[in-house]
Amino acid sequence: MTNDSNSTLKTENNELNRKFRDLEKDHLLLKIENESQKYKIKKLKEEIRTLKKIPQILATVVDRLDEEKVAIRGTVGHTLIVGFTENIDGKLLIPGARVALNEHTMSIVEVYPDEKDAEVKAMEIEEKPDTDYEDIGGLESQIIEIKETVELPLKHPEIFEEIGIDPPKGILLKGPPGTGKTLLAKAVANETNARFIKLVASEFVNKFLGEGARYVREVFELAREKTPAIIFIDEIDAIGTRRTESHTGGEREVHRTLMQLLAELDGFDQRGDVGIIAATNRADILDEALLRPGRFDRTIEVPLPNEESRKDILKIHTKRMKLDKELDFDKLSASTEGLSGADLKAVCTEAGMFAIRNSRKKVTQEDFIKAIEKMMELN
């Protein structure tokens, strides 16, 4: 091998060694930078954990102003412009999103998912209730009216189109507690194969500004998503009382909730296959705007059962019970004056408990008499 060849090989070897040293140096720099990034990530995670430990404020996004600023509305009603931490996905900050703010920095530190169903706390959803008209005693005329008002528009809307009238929008059931108002609503939902959405109006009365109205909107949105559906609003007097000149925050919130309910009932948004039923035992205090035609078009009185109705109700609740042959329903019915359907169901249960207590396999007249006496004392 010539000296020139040796010199060339030596030069190439030196060049390779230099490149290798450069690579080692770059690798070391990358390793140092990687460790630095890991340290920064660790510090950021610690900072986020610290921020989340500090008491947080729940708010709702009103508008996304730019890449760094968001308009939010807090529980006290003020609109604020705030920023958000680096871990927040800006795409989630859309109007209506629920967010948590750090109490000290007022920055958004967390975005909560949409939990509409859980938010409406009073709501119970049944795909199809198992109650039918045969489970209801003594309310024949009320059943006819509720069929005409709720069942017909859902099952046969063409009848109303042919006649040229709009179907009734809503129905109000009024009467003492325990008289079968909820049973009527469940039975018509069963008959129409509709989902039954039950809620208690008192749950809409929320101390936070705007929350009650939002709940009302979400209930009707959910019903539209799950059509055909029956919305049953129990204790509607909790939000439907006559409006006054009161300036307290609580009263104003109730009024806002009522206004949202009126708007939904007015049908500014087409409800589709959604029936509305409300119940109250204080119809005398309801706001006139709630009762006018176009909202609750029909009002049905559900009174305490008379003697014949009480007999029917007792037979319904005892049809699965083992009864003594000497049982006299006429005498039992006559001795239950003033009891509601729910009370009569409780009487049957209590009579069965008396039989069990005395190790008997059949329920006797005496068991029922004792149960009625006990129920009368409670009333």
C-alpha positions as CSV (number, residue, x, y, z in Angstrom):
1,M,0.0,0.0,0.0
2,T,1.4,3.4,-1.0
3,N,2.0,6.3,1.4
4,D,-0.8,8.2,-0.4
5,S,-3.3,5.4,0.3
6,N,-2.2,5.3,3.9
7,S,-2.6,9.1,4.2
8,T,-6.1,8.9,2.6
9,L,-7.2,6.1,4.9
10,K,-5.9,8.1,7.9
11,T,-7.7,11.2,6.8
12,E,-11.0,9.3,6.3
13,N,-10.6,7.6,9.7
14,N,-10.0,10.9,11.4
15,E,-13.1,12.3,9.7
16,L,-15.2,9.4,10.8
17,N,-13.9,9.8,14.4
18,R,-14.7,13.5,14.3
19,K,-18.3,12.7,13.1
20,F,-18.6,10.1,15.7
21,R,-17.6,12.6,18.4
22,D,-20.0,15.1,17.0
23,L,-22.8,12.5,17.1
24,E,-21.9,11.7,20.7
25,K,-22.0,15.3,21.5
26,D,-25.4,15.8,19.8
27,H,-26.7,12.7,21.6
28,L,-25.5,14.1,24.9
29,L,-27.2,17.4,24.2
30,L,-30.4,15.7,23.2
31,K,-30.3,13.7,26.4
32,I,-29.8,16.8,28.4
33,E,-32.6,18.5,26.6
34,N,-34.9,15.5,27.1
35,E,-34.2,15.5,30.8
36,S,-34.9,19.2,30.9
37,Q,-38.2,18.6,29.1
38,K,-39.1,15.8,31.5
39,Y,-38.4,18.1,34.4
40,K,-40.6,20.8,32.9
41,I,-43.4,18.3,32.4
42,K,-43.1,17.1,35.9
43,K,-43.2,20.7,37.2
44,L,-46.2,21.5,35.1
45,K,-48.0,18.3,36.3
46,E,-47.3,19.3,39.9
47,E,-48.6,22.8,39.2
48,I,-51.8,21.4,37.7
49,R,-52.3,19.1,40.7
50,T,-51.7,22.1,43.0
51,L,-54.2,24.2,41.1
52,K,-56.8,21.5,41.3
53,K,-56.3,21.1,45.0
54,I,-57.2,24.7,45.5
55,P,-61.0,25.3,45.8
56,Q,-62.5,25.7,42.4
57,I,-65.4,27.8,41.1
58,L,-68.0,26.2,38.7
59,A,-68.9,28.4,35.7
60,T,-70.3,28.1,32.2
61,V,-68.6,29.2,29.0
62,V,-70.5,32.1,27.3
63,D,-68.2,32.8,24.3
64,R,-64.7,32.0,23.0
65,L,-63.1,35.4,22.4
66,D,-59.7,34.4,20.9
67,E,-57.0,31.7,21.3
68,E,-56.3,32.7,24.9
69,K,-59.4,34.3,26.3
70,V,-62.8,32.9,27.1
71,A,-66.0,34.7,28.4
72,I,-67.6,32.8,31.3
73,R,-70.6,33.3,33.5
74,G,-70.2,32.4,37.2
75,T,-72.8,31.4,39.8
76,V,-73.4,35.0,40.8
77,G,-74.4,36.0,37.3
78,H,-71.4,38.2,36.4
79,T,-69.7,37.6,33.0
80,L,-65.9,37.4,33.3
81,I,-63.1,37.1,30.7
82,V,-60.5,34.5,31.8
83,G,-57.6,32.5,30.5
84,F,-56.9,28.7,30.7
85,T,-54.0,26.5,31.6
86,E,-51.9,24.7,29.0
87,N,-53.4,21.3,29.7
88,I,-56.8,22.5,28.6
89,D,-57.9,21.5,25.0
90,G,-59.2,24.8,23.6
91,K,-61.6,22.9,21.3
92,L,-63.7,21.9,24.4
93,L,-64.2,25.6,25.4
94,I,-67.5,26.0,23.5
95,P,-70.5,28.0,24.7
96,G,-72.4,26.0,27.3
97,A,-69.5,24.0,28.4
98,R,-69.1,23.6,32.2
99,V,-65.7,24.6,33.5
100,A,-63.8,24.8,36.8
101,L,-61.9,28.0,37.7
102,N,-59.0,28.3,40.1
103,E,-60.2,30.4,43.0
104,H,-57.0,32.5,43.1
105,T,-55.9,32.9,39.5
106,M,-59.5,32.7,38.0
107,S,-58.0,30.5,35.1
108,I,-59.9,27.6,33.7
109,V,-58.2,24.4,35.1
110,E,-60.7,21.8,34.0
111,V,-63.5,21.2,31.6
112,Y,-66.4,18.9,32.6
113,P,-68.2,16.7,30.1
114,D,-71.8,17.2,29.2
115,E,-73.9,15.4,31.7
116,K,-77.4,16.6,30.8
117,D,-79.2,13.5,32.1
118,A,-77.4,13.5,35.5
119,E,-77.9,17.3,35.8
120,V,-81.7,16.9,35.8
121,K,-81.6,15.3,39.2
122,A,-85.4,14.7,39.7
123,M,-85.8,13.0,36.4
124,E,-86.7,9.3,36.1
125,I,-86.7,7.8,32.7
126,E,-88.6,4.6,31.9
127,E,-88.4,3.1,28.4
128,K,-92.0,2.0,28.8
129,P,-93.8,1.9,32.1
130,D,-95.6,-1.3,33.1
131,T,-98.7,0.4,34.4
132,D,-101.9,0.2,32.4
133,Y,-105.4,1.5,32.7
134,E,-106.5,-1.7,34.5
135,D,-104.2,-0.9,37.4
136,I,-106.2,2.3,38.0
137,G,-109.5,2.1,39.9
138,G,-112.3,4.6,40.0
139,L,-111.0,7.0,37.5
140,E,-112.9,6.0,34.3
141,S,-113.9,9.5,33.2
142,Q,-110.4,10.8,33.9
143,I,-108.9,8.0,31.8
144,I,-111.2,8.9,28.9
145,E,-110.1,12.6,29.0
146,I,-106.4,11.8,29.2
147,K,-106.7,9.4,26.3
148,E,-108.3,12.2,24.2
149,T,-105.7,14.7,25.2
150,V,-102.4,12.8,25.2
151,E,-102.9,9.3,23.6
152,L,-104.8,10.4,20.5
153,P,-102.3,13.1,19.3
154,L,-99.4,10.6,19.7
155,K,-101.0,7.6,18.1
156,H,-103.4,9.1,15.6
157,P,-102.3,12.7,14.7
158,E,-104.1,12.3,11.4
159,I,-107.5,12.6,13.1
160,F,-106.8,16.2,14.2
161,E,-105.4,17.0,10.7
162,E,-108.6,15.7,9.1
163,I,-110.8,17.8,11.5
164,G,-108.6,20.8,11.0
165,I,-107.7,21.5,14.7
166,D,-104.4,21.5,16.6
167,P,-104.2,18.8,19.3
168,P,-104.1,19.9,22.9
169,K,-100.6,20.8,24.0
170,G,-100.7,19.8,27.6
171,I,-102.8,18.4,30.4
172,L,-102.9,19.5,34.1
173,L,-104.0,16.9,36.7
174,K,-105.1,18.4,39.9
175,G,-106.2,16.8,43.1
176,P,-105.1,15.6,46.6
177,P,-101.9,13.6,47.0
178,G,-102.2,9.8,46.3
179,T,-105.2,9.9,44.1
180,G,-103.6,8.4,41.0
181,K,-102.2,11.3,39.0
182,T,-98.8,9.6,38.4
183,L,-100.5,6.3,37.6
184,L,-102.6,8.1,34.9
185,A,-99.5,9.5,33.3
186,K,-97.6,6.2,33.4
187,A,-100.6,4.3,31.9
188,V,-100.9,6.7,28.9
189,A,-97.1,6.4,28.3
190,N,-97.5,2.6,28.3
191,E,-100.4,2.7,25.9
192,T,-98.6,4.9,23.5
193,N,-95.2,3.0,23.8
194,A,-93.7,6.3,24.9
195,R,-90.7,6.9,27.2
196,F,-91.9,8.2,30.5
197,I,-89.8,11.2,31.8
198,K,-90.8,12.1,35.3
199,L,-89.4,15.1,37.2
200,V,-90.3,17.0,40.3
201,A,-90.6,20.7,39.7
202,S,-89.1,21.6,43.1
203,E,-85.8,20.3,41.8
204,F,-85.8,23.2,39.2
205,V,-85.7,25.8,42.0
206,N,-81.9,26.2,42.0
207,K,-80.1,28.9,44.0
208,F,-77.6,29.5,41.1
209,L,-78.6,32.0,38.5
210,G,-80.0,30.5,35.3
211,E,-79.6,26.9,36.4
212,G,-83.4,26.2,36.8
213,A,-84.1,27.6,33.3
214,R,-81.2,25.5,31.9
215,Y,-82.7,22.3,33.5
216,V,-86.0,23.0,31.8
217,R,-84.4,23.4,28.4
218,E,-82.5,20.2,28.9
219,V,-85.6,18.2,29.9
220,F,-87.4,19.2,26.7
221,E,-84.3,18.6,24.6
222,L,-84.0,15.1,26.1
223,A,-87.7,14.4,25.4
224,R,-87.2,15.5,21.8
225,E,-84.2,13.2,21.5
226,K,-86.2,10.2,22.9
227,T,-89.6,10.7,21.0
228,P,-92.2,9.5,21.4
229,A,-92.1,10.7,25.0
230,I,-94.3,11.8,27.9
231,I,-93.0,14.5,30.2
232,F,-94.6,14.3,33.6
233,I,-94.0,17.3,35.8
234,D,-95.0,16.6,39.4
235,E,-95.6,19.4,42.0
236,I,-95.6,22.0,39.2
237,D,-96.8,24.6,41.8
238,A,-93.2,24.7,43.0
239,I,-92.3,26.8,40.0
240,G,-95.7,27.8,38.7
241,T,-97.0,30.0,41.5
242,R,-98.4,33.5,40.7
243,R,-95.6,36.0,40.0
244,T,-95.3,38.8,42.5
245,E,-93.2,42.0,42.8
246,S,-90.7,40.3,45.1
247,H,-87.1,41.3,44.4
248,T,-85.4,38.5,46.4
249,G,-82.9,36.4,44.4
250,G,-84.8,33.2,45.0
251,E,-88.1,34.5,43.7
252,R,-86.4,36.0,40.6
253,E,-84.9,32.6,39.9
254,V,-88.3,30.8,40.2
255,H,-89.7,33.4,37.8
256,R,-87.0,32.8,35.3
257,T,-87.6,29.1,35.5
258,L,-91.3,29.6,35.0
259,M,-90.7,31.9,32.0
260,Q,-88.5,29.2,30.4
261,L,-91.2,26.6,31.0
262,L,-93.8,28.9,29.4
263,A,-91.6,29.3,26.4
264,E,-91.2,25.6,26.0
265,L,-95.0,25.0,26.4
266,D,-95.7,27.7,23.8
267,G,-93.8,25.6,21.3
268,F,-91.4,28.2,19.9
269,D,-89.4,25.0,19.3
270,Q,-91.6,22.3,17.7
271,R,-91.9,19.5,20.3
272,G,-92.8,16.7,17.9
273,D,-94.1,13.5,19.5
274,V,-93.9,14.8,23.1
275,G,-96.8,14.9,25.4
276,I,-96.8,17.1,28.5
277,I,-98.6,16.2,31.7
278,A,-98.3,18.2,34.9
279,A,-99.8,17.5,38.4
280,T,-100.5,19.6,41.4
281,N,-102.5,19.6,44.6
282,R,-102.5,23.4,44.7
283,A,-104.1,24.5,41.4
284,D,-105.4,27.6,43.2
285,I,-102.0,29.2,43.4
286,L,-100.8,28.6,39.8
287,D,-99.9,31.5,37.6
288,E,-102.7,32.5,35.1
289,A,-100.2,32.4,32.2
290,L,-99.5,28.7,32.9
291,L,-103.2,27.9,32.7
292,R,-104.2,29.8,29.6
293,P,-105.2,27.9,26.4
294,G,-102.1,26.9,24.3
295,R,-100.1,25.7,27.2
296,F,-102.2,23.4,29.5
297,D,-105.3,23.2,27.3
298,R,-107.1,20.7,29.6
299,T,-107.4,20.5,33.3
300,I,-108.6,17.2,34.8
301,E,-109.8,16.9,38.4
302,V,-108.6,13.7,40.2
303,P,-110.5,13.6,43.4
304,L,-110.4,11.3,46.4
305,P,-112.2,8.1,45.5
306,N,-115.9,7.6,46.4
307,E,-117.2,4.4,48.0
308,E,-117.5,2.5,44.8
309,S,-114.1,3.6,43.6
310,R,-112.5,2.6,46.9
311,K,-114.0,-0.9,46.4
312,D,-112.4,-1.1,42.9
313,I,-109.1,0.1,44.2
314,L,-109.1,-2.5,47.0
315,K,-109.8,-5.2,44.5
316,I,-106.9,-4.1,42.3
317,H,-104.4,-4.1,45.1
318,T,-105.6,-7.5,46.5
319,K,-105.8,-9.5,43.3
320,R,-102.5,-11.2,44.0
321,M,-103.2,-11.7,47.7
322,K,-104.5,-14.9,49.3
323,L,-107.8,-13.7,50.9
324,D,-110.2,-15.3,53.3
325,K,-113.5,-16.3,51.5
326,E,-115.5,-14.3,54.1
327,L,-113.8,-11.0,53.1
328,D,-116.5,-8.3,52.5
329,F,-115.2,-5.5,50.2
330,D,-118.4,-3.5,50.6
331,K,-117.9,-3.2,54.4
332,L,-114.2,-2.4,53.9
333,S,-114.9,0.3,51.3
334,A,-117.6,1.9,53.5
335,S,-115.1,2.1,56.4
336,T,-112.3,3.8,54.4
337,E,-114.0,7.2,53.8
338,G,-111.4,9.9,53.2
339,L,-108.6,7.6,52.2
340,S,-106.8,8.1,48.9
341,G,-105.8,5.4,46.4
342,A,-102.2,5.4,47.8
343,D,-103.7,5.0,51.3
344,L,-105.7,2.0,50.2
345,K,-102.7,0.4,48.7
346,A,-100.9,0.9,52.1
347,V,-103.9,-0.7,53.9
348,C,-103.6,-3.8,51.7
349,T,-99.9,-4.1,52.5
350,E,-100.5,-3.5,56.2
351,A,-103.2,-6.1,56.3
352,G,-100.9,-8.6,54.7
353,M,-98.3,-7.8,57.4
354,F,-100.8,-8.5,60.1
355,A,-101.5,-12.0,58.5
356,I,-97.7,-12.7,58.4
357,R,-97.3,-11.6,62.0
358,N,-99.9,-14.1,63.1
359,S,-98.4,-16.9,60.9
360,R,-101.5,-17.1,58.7
361,K,-101.4,-17.9,55.0
362,K,-104.6,-15.9,54.2
363,V,-105.6,-12.3,54.9
364,T,-108.8,-11.9,56.9
365,Q,-111.4,-9.2,57.4
366,E,-110.0,-8.6,60.8
367,D,-106.5,-7.9,59.3
368,F,-108.0,-5.3,57.0
369,I,-110.0,-3.7,59.8
370,K,-106.8,-3.3,61.9
371,A,-104.9,-1.9,58.9
372,I,-107.7,0.6,58.2
373,E,-107.7,1.7,61.9
374,K,-104.0,2.2,61.8
375,M,-104.2,4.2,58.5
376,M,-107.0,6.4,59.9
377,E,-104.8,7.2,63.0
378,L,-101.9,8.3,60.7
379,N,-104.2,10.5,58.7
